[in-house]
Amino acid sequence: MTSSEDDKNRSVQPPPFHGASNYPQQPPAGYPQPAQPYVSGYAVNGLTEEQRRLPCCGIGIGWLLFILGFFFGAIPWYIGFFLLLCSRNPREKPGYIACTIGAVIATGFIVFGAIRGSGVW
């Protein structure tokens, strides 16, 4: 062998391995693919559960209702209380709990104000 033949042989790469020739490379059509696992707090589709923005400018519906309760009376606080009963989102619950506390205090003021004004005591 001459040096030119050695140079030619060194530059030749073996073909890439594609598995056994009698085994299909692609799964057959209709074969179920494994689902992506979902674990709370870990990346799924590039975002984690904690990174998703809350509605209402990022503060959440509960806190928005709590703030609005100071301007529109206790009505938003009562709405927040009922949303607390139906909510499954743990990030929204602190705002709903604040609405519940506000609704209880407002109810106390309403009841004591009505009793005080009636002259029963």
C-alpha positions in Angstrom: 0.0 0.0 0.0 1.2 3.4 -0.8 0.8 6.5 1.3 -1.9 7.9 -1.0 -4.0 4.8 -0.5 -3.6 5.1 3.3 -4.8 8.7 3.2 -7.8 7.7 1.2 -8.6 4.9 3.7 -8.3 7.2 6.7 -10.8 9.7 5.4 -13.5 7.1 4.8 -16.0 7.0 7.7 -18.1 4.0 8.4 -21.9 4.4 7.8 -23.9 5.4 10.8 -25.6 2.6 12.7 -29.3 2.5 12.2 -30.2 -0.7 14.1 -30.9 -4.1 12.8 -31.9 -4.3 9.2 -35.0 -6.4 9.9 -36.3 -4.1 12.7 -38.5 -1.1 11.6 -37.0 2.3 12.4 -40.3 4.1 12.9 -43.0 2.6 15.1 -46.0 1.5 13.1 -48.9 3.9 12.5 -51.3 4.1 15.4 -48.8 2.8 18.0 -49.4 4.7 21.2 -46.6 7.1 22.2 -45.8 7.6 25.9 -47.4 10.8 27.3 -45.2 13.5 28.8 -45.1 13.2 32.5 -46.6 16.1 34.5 -45.2 16.9 37.9 -46.2 20.1 39.7 -43.3 22.6 39.7 -41.4 21.0 36.9 -41.1 22.3 33.3 -43.9 21.3 31.0 -43.9 22.8 27.5 -41.3 25.4 28.7 -43.3 26.8 31.6 -43.8 25.6 35.2 -47.0 25.9 37.1 -45.5 28.6 39.3 -44.4 30.7 36.2 -47.8 31.0 34.6 -49.2 34.5 35.1 -52.2 35.1 37.2 -55.1 36.9 35.7 -55.9 40.6 36.5 -52.4 42.1 35.9 -50.7 39.2 37.7 -52.3 39.8 41.1 -55.1 37.2 40.7 -58.8 37.5 40.9 -59.0 37.1 44.7 -56.8 40.0 45.5 -58.5 42.1 42.8 -61.9 41.4 44.5 -60.3 42.2 47.9 -59.2 45.6 46.6 -62.5 46.3 44.9 -64.3 45.5 48.1 -63.1 48.8 49.6 -64.6 50.8 46.8 -67.8 48.9 46.0 -68.8 47.8 49.6 -68.6 44.2 50.6 -70.1 42.7 47.5 -66.8 41.7 45.9 -65.7 40.1 49.2 -68.9 37.9 49.2 -68.1 36.9 45.6 -64.5 36.0 46.7 -65.9 33.9 49.5 -68.0 31.9 47.0 -65.1 31.5 44.6 -63.0 30.2 47.5 -65.5 27.3 47.9 -65.2 26.4 44.2 -61.5 27.2 43.6 -58.9 24.5 42.9 -55.9 26.9 42.2 -53.7 27.2 45.3 -52.2 30.4 44.1 -55.5 32.2 44.1 -56.6 31.0 47.6 -54.8 33.7 49.7 -56.8 36.4 47.9 -60.0 34.5 48.4 -59.3 34.0 52.1 -58.7 37.7 52.4 -62.1 38.3 50.8 -63.6 35.9 53.3 -62.1 37.7 56.2 -63.3 41.0 54.8 -66.8 39.6 54.3 -67.0 38.3 57.9 -65.9 41.7 59.3 -68.3 43.6 57.0 -71.1 41.3 58.1 -70.3 42.0 61.7 -70.4 45.8 61.0 -73.7 45.4 59.2 -75.3 43.3 62.0 -74.0 45.5 64.8 -74.9 48.7 62.9 -78.5 47.4 62.4 -78.8 46.4 66.1 -77.4 49.7 67.3 -79.7 51.7 65.2 -82.8 49.8 66.2 -82.6 50.8 69.9 -82.9 47.1 71.0 -80.0 47.4 73.4 
